């Protein structure tokens, strides 16, 4: 099978490989479109209010509003950027490394606004049963939450102005290119054959690594290691984590881009992996610290959800349970031992959970993929587990890790030179709610 044919079978999401070619008079499938509209709405819910509450509940009282504001403002900022240029750079035809300008300001949609959308062109084109407007909106919600995840690593100390500038640059210059590499038929990682059903590399490794670099560049919070930095309100965090868990069904099952059997399997394995990770994290915490914590339970759920993301459309329930258990243990290690050994202040464990578990999930996809789930006319046997697939997964993870780390570092240094990255020590001690936004919780 040629590389082009292989690429055509791995379109974003991989479920599209099974979609039939459409005639010129093809019509939109209303059932698939209804599911994608629902998935889009609940993925947006993952950021606001989900992530906003999850992160806000884990910071100190003086920074709760500022933390919520970050997620809320990023939702608006990235939505506009996606419309203006992000979508075109990610999903325009382009080349192996970047899209094009054919969809700047989302132009070009008027001609076929009521027709099924086809991703790519020529022999590698992959047809869907939904309109492009829905596809573009669905992908917008992914871009939004990816940028918002980074804020967990820099909580309590980054200027709001610096964050907005950084997120704008990062979305266009890091997120969009990586999304193109992995999810567009012309993308070089796509053509390589790496499996990423819903964003293990594009979302979680991307955001986790960016968060790690940002945490290192900004430095530790004032009082880190000496002051009491206990979460202000774990009730907020539990509600946020619960919204993330529910929204993740749109994230993973929605990435089937259709209401079919593969979406059903993706939903099932998502639930199983999350549950397995919760139990694994709690057992690890119980064994090492003497008590299972609420914070550990919700962190475990997110760890499992992160790890199953790249695998959701490729694995069966038994494999999902293994992935979840490994993710729970890996996330616990990443949020405790790894952070202390490397001596960095990843405030809310953006890298410890999203980066580490994103890597775990991407690699285990290569070991547990069940071929028939991704079978198509081009690839009758689908993409099953193999040593070669595992090596491809390693290569894709390493490429995204290095690119994101270097690009993020450069962008942070540019922003630092222009407006400065960090609030003053006095402002940090007083709290960002008052010093950045002039408001406080009563």
N, C-alpha and C positions, 0 to 999 in steps of 0.2 A: 504494500500500500504506500502511495506517495505521501510525502510530508503534507502536501496541500489537502489530500483527502483526510489524513489524520486530523489536521487542524479543523476541517469542516465538521468533524464529528465531535469537537470539543467546544463548540460555541458557548458564549455566556447566555444563560447558564448551561451546563452540560446537557440538561434535559432537551435543549433545542435540537440536539443531534437526532432525536427521534421524530422531529416534526417533519411532515411531508412537504414537498415542494408545492408552491401555490401557483395557480394559473392567474392570468391577468385580472380575471373577474372574481378572484377569491374574496370571501367575505369574512368579517371578524367573527370569531367564536364568542358569543356573549357569555357563556359559562366561564371560559378561561379569563375573559376580560373582567368579569365580576370578581373572580378570585384574586386577580392581580390588583384590582382597585382596593379590595379589602386588605391584601398583604401590604400594599403601599401605605395605607392609613395606619396600620399597626406598627410598621417599621418606623414611621415618623413618630409614633407614640413612644418608641424606645428612647428617643432623645428628649422630647418634651411630651410628657413630664418624666418619663422613666429615668434616664441618665441624670437629669437635673436633680431629682429627688435622691437617687442613689448616691451621687457624689456629695450633695449638700448635707445629707445625713451623717457623713463621715468626717466632715471638717468641724472646726470649733465654731461656737455660736457667732463669733464676730465676723465670720467669713461665709455664713450660709447664703445670704442674699447674693453676694458677689459670685459664688460658685454656681448658683442657679442661673444668674445672669449670663454667665459664660455659655452655658448650653443653649439658652434661649436666643442670645444674640448670634451665636454661630449658626443656628438654624436659619435665621433670616439672611445672614451674610452669604452662606454657602448656597442657599436657594437662588439668590440673585446671580452669584458667580457661575453657578451651573447653567443657568439660563443664558448668560452672556457668552461664556466661552468654555466652561468646564466640560459640558456634555459633548461639545464638538471635538475637543482635544482628546477625550476618552473614547468616543464611539464614532468619530468621523473616520472615513476610509483611511486616509493617511498612509503611513508606512509601518515598518515593524516596531517603531519606537514611540510614535505619537500620532494622534489623529490629524484632522485638518481643520479648515475654517468653514466648511460647508454648512455647519449648523450654528454659526455665531448668531447670537440673539434668537436661537432656535428657528432660524429662517429655513425655508425649504420644506416645511411640514404641511404647508397649505395644500399642495397638490394631491397628497395621498393621506389626508388627515383621517379619512374614514375607511382606510384599507389596512390589511394586515401588514405589520412591519417586518422587513427583512434586514438582518444585520449583515453587513458586508456586501460584496458583489462578486459576480463571476462564479467560478467553480467552488469557491469557499463560502459563498453566501448561505446563510442559515435563516430559514423562514420561521416566523412566529404566527400566532393566531390572534394577536392583540394589536391595537394601534400604537404608533410610535409615541404618541403623547403619554400613554400609560407606561411604556417602557422607560421613557426619559424621566418621568416622575418617580418611578420605582428606583431607578439608579440614583436620582437626586437624594433620596432618603439615605442611601448607603454613603454617599459623599458627606452628608451632614453628620451622621453619627461617627464616622471615622475621624473627622476633625475634632468633634466634641470629646471623643475618648482621650485625646492627648492631654486635655486639661487636667485629668486626674493626676498626672505626673508633676504638674507645676502649681497645684492648688496652694493657696495661701500667700503667694509671693510674686506673681507675675502681673505687670501692668495690664490694664484692660486695653489700652491703646496698642501696646506691643502685641498682645494676643490677637487682636483683630487684624493687624497688618500681617503678622506671621501666618495666621490661618488662611488669609486671602492668597498669599504667595504659595503656601504649602499645598493648598487645594489645586491650584492651577499647574504648579511645577513639579509636584511629587505625586499627589493622589491620581490626577488624570492620566499622566503617563503610565503609572503602574497598572491602573485599570485597563488601559489600552493594551499593554503587554500581555496581560493575563486573560482578558475577556473578549477582545476583538479578534476575529479570524485572522487579521493581519499581524497581530501582536507576536513578538518573537517567543515569549514564554508559552503563549497559546500554541504556536506551531511546534514548539519543543515537545508538547504533549503533557505538560504538568496538569494535574487535576486540582481544581479549586472550585467547588460547586457554588459556594455562596460568600467567599471572602476571607479565607484563612490568611492568604498573603496580602490581598488588596486592602482588607480592612484591619485585621487584628495584628498581624506582624508589622504592617505599615504604621499603624497608630502606636503600637507598643514600642517599636524602635524609636520613632520620633519622640515619644514621651521620655524614653530613657535618655536620649541625647539632650533633650530640653532640661531634664532634671539635673543632669551633670553640668550643663552650661550655666544654668541659673544658680546652682549651689544649694546647700541645705537651708531649710527654714531656720529662722532665728529661734534659738532654744531647742533645736532638734536634738534629742537624746537626753535632755535635762528637764525641759518643761513638760507639763501634762498636756498631751495632744489627743486626748480621748475624743471619740466622736460625740458631737453635740446631741444628736437625736437619731438613734438607730431605727426608730419607727419610720422616719423618712426613708432611710436606706432600705429597709425591708419592703416598703411599698414600691420604691424605685426598682429594686431587684425583681419583684413580682411582675411589674409592668414589663421589664426587660425579658423575663422568661416567656410571658405570653406573646410579646411582640416578636420574639425570636422565631415563632412559627411562621410569621410572614417573611422574616429574613431568610430562613432556610427552605421551607416548603414553597414560599413564593418564588424562590429562585428556580423552580421548575418551569416558570412562565406558562403555567397551564394547570387546570384542575384535573390531574390524572393520577395514575397509579404511583408514579415516581414522587409526586408531591406528597401523597399519602405516606410513602415510606420515609421520605425526608422528615415529615412531621413526627412520625413514630420514633425514629432514631434520635431526633432532637430531644424528645422527652426522656428517653431512656438514658442518654448520655448525661443530661443535666442531673437526673436523679442519682445516677451512679457517682457522679463527682461530688455531690453534696455529702453522701455517706462517706466517701473516701476522705474528704477534707475533715469531716467531723471526727472520724476515727483517728486520723493522724494527729489532730489537735488534742483529742482526748488522751491519746497515748503520751504525747510530749508535754502537754501543759496541764493535764489533770482535769480539764473541763471543756466540753464542747460549747462554742460560743455562737451567738446569733450572727455576729459578723462573719464567723467562719462558714456558717451555713449558706449565707447569701453569696459569699465570695466563691464557695464551691460550686454553686449553681452557675454563676457566670463563667467559671473555669470550664465546666463541662459544655456549656453552650458555645463558648469560643472554640473549643477543640473539635466539636462535631461539625462546625460550620463548613470547612472545606470538604468534609467527608459525607455530608448529609445525603447527597444524591448518588453515592457510590457504595455504601455499606449496608449490611443487614443488622438487625437488632442485637445479635450476640456480639458482633464487633463493636457496635455503638456502646455497649456496656463496658467493654474493655477500654475503649477510648475515654469514656467518662471517668472510670476509676483512675486511669493513668493521669488524666488531666487534673483530677482532684488532688492527687499527691504532688504532681508537678507544680500546680498553682500554689499549694501550701508552701512548698520549698521556695518557689520564686518570690513569694510575699514575705518570707521570713529569713531563711538561711542565705539565699543568694543576695538579697539586698544588704544584709549585714556584712557578708564577706566582701562584697565589692564596695561597700561604704558610700552608697549614693542615697539620696532622699527622693524616692519615687513616692510622693505623698499618699496616693490612693491606689498604688500598685497597678498602674496602667501597663507597665512592662511586665511586672511580676505575674500578672494574670493574662492579659491580652497578648503580650509578646511571647511569653513562655508557652502558654497553652495554644496559641496560634501555630507556633513551630511544632509542638507535639502533634496537633491535629493534622497539619499538612504532611508530616512525615508518616504518621500512622495510616493516612489515606492510601499511601503507596503499598502498605503491608496488608490492608484489609479490604481493598476495593473488590467488589463482586461484579464480574464482567457483565452478566445479563442486564443489570440495572442501566448500563449505558450503551447497550447494544443498539445498532442502527444498520441501515442498508450498507453504509460505508464500512462499518466495523461490526460484523455479525456477532463476534464474540465479546464485544465491548472492551472495557479497560479494567482488567483484573489485576490483582496483586502480583507483583513480581519484583525481582531484584532490580531490573532495569527501571521499572516505574519508581521504585524507592529512590534510586540514584537521581532520577529526573526531579523528584520532589525536593531532594537535598539541594540540587543546583538552583531550583527556582527560589527556595527559601533564602539561600545564601545571596543570590543576586538582589532580591528585594531588600534584604537586611543591609547590605553594603550600600546600595544606592540611596536608600532612605536615610541611613545614618549620615552619609557624607552630605547629601543635599540639605537635610534638616540643619546640620551644623552650620553650613554656609548661610542659609536663610536666617538663622538666629543671630549670627554675627552681623549680618546686614541690618536687621531690625535693631539690634543693640546699638549700632553706630548711629542710627537715625533718631530713635526715640528713647533708647534704653529699655532693657528687658524687665528690670526688677524695681519694685517700689522701695522706698527708703526703709531703713530699719525702724524708724519711728512710726511710719505708716503701717508697716507690717505688724508691729506690736499693738497698735491701736485697732487694727482690723480693716479689712478691705471694704466691708459694707459701708462704713462711714467715710473712709479716706478716698475711695474711688467713686462711690455712688451717693454719698450723703444721706444714707438711710441705715436703719438698724432694726433688728427684731426687738419688740417690746419686752 
